[in-house]
Amino acid sequence: MGQPRQFGVVVNNKKTTLMELLKPKQAGGQPAFTANYTLKEAGAHVFYLQPAPYWEPDEQVMVTHYTKVIVNSCAAKLPTESHMGWENWEGWDTLVGLPVEIEPRVQCISLWTGSAFTGIVRVKGKPAPNCRVEVEYLNDQGALKLPDNSYLTHILKTNTKGKFTYVPARAGWWALTAITETKRTARSPDGKKVEAELGGVLWIRCVDMK
């Protein structure tokens, strides 16, 4: 990953840049970034990232995927006024205002494995009908054995209102990536004029009910 263009958080409708927290590191021999952030107020925290465009040699495109992950503040044990502590997860459906963004229609900060997730793909704020959505499981430890490579990425399409639903079948992290149709172009690493792919990613985490 190159130097991100944006990195921040939205909590209780306040948007804060966190660019100063980014620290470069190596991940698998590749450049990456890490950040440490302490939750200071109760509420759903919508972390967002605009990465630097990267070259996808297999598809011959320059890719920019605006990315979000939403977490609650329950484990931070911050003071709340309500007995249930509902303030810890309020705001999970807050939109950042990214050019491509998945709006959750399900409280995705506390999903049981097998729960149906529904979202709306928005492009420049408007629902995107018939938009391609790719779903992948984070199998970084190799625990999940795939029957064949067709199981690596599940492909969905939004309906006429930009809405889609997916049911994650396994505990862990899932990446939902909306890929838009675009006529934009960019320059490849060797200077050629190529397609510029814009997408929106939402990471969700599922937990087994024990």
PEGI-V800862 format. One record per run of one state. SS is the DSSP state (@ for helix, = for strand, . for the rest). FROM is the first residue (numbers start at 1). TO is the last residue. If there is no record, write none. Layout:
SS_FROM_TO / SS_FROM_TO
//
This chain:
._1_5 / =_6_11 / ._12_13 / =_14_17 / ._18_18 / @_19_21 / ._22_22 / =_23_27 / ._28_29 / =_30_34 / ._35_44 / =_45_50 / ._51_53 / =_54_56 / ._57_60 / =_61_71 / ._72_73 / @_74_76 / ._77_85 / @_86_88 / ._89_99 / =_100_104 / ._105_110 / =_111_112 / ._113_115 / =_116_123 / ._124_125 / =_126_127 / ._128_131 / =_132_137 / ._138_148 / @_149_151 / ._152_153 / =_154_157 / ._158_162 / =_163_167 / ._168_171 / =_172_179 / ._180_184 / =_185_187 / ._188_192 / =_193_207 / ._208_210
//
